[in-house]
Amino acid sequence: MTKGCTPAQENDKMSVNGHNGTDPCGTLRDEDNNKVELGKKVTLLRGISIIIGTIIGAGIFISPKGILKYSGSVGVSLVVWIACGVLSLFGALSYAELGTSIKKSGGHYIYILEAFGPMMAFIRLWAELIAIRPAALAVIALAFGQYILEPLFMPCDIPPMAVKLVTAIGITSVMYLNSISVTWSARIQILLTFTKLLAIIIIIVPGMYELFKGETRNFENAFELSNVKLSGMPLAFYSGMYAYAGWFYLNFVTEEVDNPEKTVPLAICISMAIVTSCYVLTNVAYYTVMSAEELLASEAVAVTFAEKLLGNYSIAVPVFVALSCYGSMNGSLFALSRMFFVASREGHLPEVLCMIHVRRHTPLVAVVILYPMTILLLFLGDIYSLFNFMSFLRWLFIGVVVLGLIYLRYTKPDLPRPFKVPLFIPVVFCLTCFFMVFLSLYSDPVNTGIGFAISLTGIPAYYIFIYFNYRPKWLQRTLDSFNKTLQIILEVVPADQ
């Protein structure tokens, strides 16, 4: 078989009218005979925008009260925010080592594949594809729909169907943007990242002004420990780590990063420093204007803050929250599509997913694969329940990935490591992840068990579809015909080797 050909392409040597030619595998060329591949278009600035743009979503604007609730005091909650930033930096640095030693896109999936083999990687992929990512994308998209409509309906309630329709439009536009241009999706991500940083500055600056004016009454007895309970601290850290989640997305697009040996570690360090500073200063601003009781009573902390301090200008805050959510959708979809692209290239998903549009050079099919399930969950599914019982799997598999880094240190000591972190960093982060998984098992065994069960369905799927590769001839012919038809309709081709 010719290198890079799928079985269907090898048999058919297909060609498509309207293009200048094909290679022996049927790989289409564009009119200028350029190579069909994903280019290295992720610069340092774009890498920083991907990380910051996906970490900072709706959480810091809407509900930072989980940490205050479980930590028990203002001072301790700020310490938790800083500690979670440091722990997240440990995880990000561990991923930086993996990203510079294993120069493949795909993030979690490819690192588990390299360290622990195909079955574990497929289970991770299976859980991501059938539940975790559609649910997560639908949840952040719903926040976008809710807050983009709020200025239009104030002070009335927004009809639920209107939220879902606007949410569907938002999801569709993000899918379309990532389908037509890598460059433009990256440019939009940079713009939205600056927008959400502007929104945070709008909160921080007046908050600091009030603080320097002497508004410090809410910080009196900040470290009062009478309400602090050790049993609540793990839950406070769980909320904090969730708020910082997203630092791993640059590793999903490693193959498109310009000079990854330098860009990946530098982008991660700069991004985590910016995010941690913004989160801590934003919470200081909140506490300057609101008491702990007011913050705990608020459903949307940034909106309450704006109403108390900005008056008529507070109407802009929901718009900024909506744009922040849109940036999170765009950044996460840009990265996740590369995981499906790489999984297809490794033979764990249908071959059409690792094909690239002949002119636009985007992984079109890998971008839109989440669209049907996301829209279905948006209108029919119990998204929040699904998201709750699957969220712990994120930390389980991230812990497995970092455990894989430690494992590779001993099994592949000669693997080139342009960026290498001290061993205590992945050890501390790995233990933190597994502790949070244990906490989930203890605090919510039913939903956690359901999440495990859904993930474990990936084991029989792996043996049926991947390991034994058992497909009746009629099914194989149908799949080949479907792949070819989809390839022609969407004008996608295998990447040049």
Secondary structure, 3 states (H helix, E strand, C coil): CCCCCCHHHHHHCCCCCCCCCECCCCCECCCCCCCCCCCCCECHHHHHHHHHHHHCCCHHHHCCHHHHHHHCCHHHHHHHHHHHHHHHHHHHHHHHHHHHHCCCCCCHHHHHHHHHCHHHHHHHHHHHHHHHHHHHHHHHHHHHHHHHHHHHHCCCCCCHHHHHHHHHHHHHHHHHHHHHCHHHHHHHHHHHHHHHHHHHHHHHHHHHHHHHCCCCHHHCCCCCCCCCCHHHHHHHHHHHHHHHCCCCHHHHHHHHECCHHHHHHHHHHHHHHHHHHHHHHHHHHHHHHCCHHHHHHCCCHHHHHHHHHCHHHHHHHHHHHHHHHHHHHHHHHHHHHHHHHHHHHCCCCCHHHHEEECCCCCCHHHHHCCHHHHHHHHHHCCHHHHHHHHHHHHHHHHHHHHHHHHHHHHHCCCCCCCCCCCCHHHHHHHHHHHHHHHHHHHHCHHHHHHHHHHHHCHHHHHHHHHHCCCCCHHHHHHHHHHHHHHHHHHCEEECCC
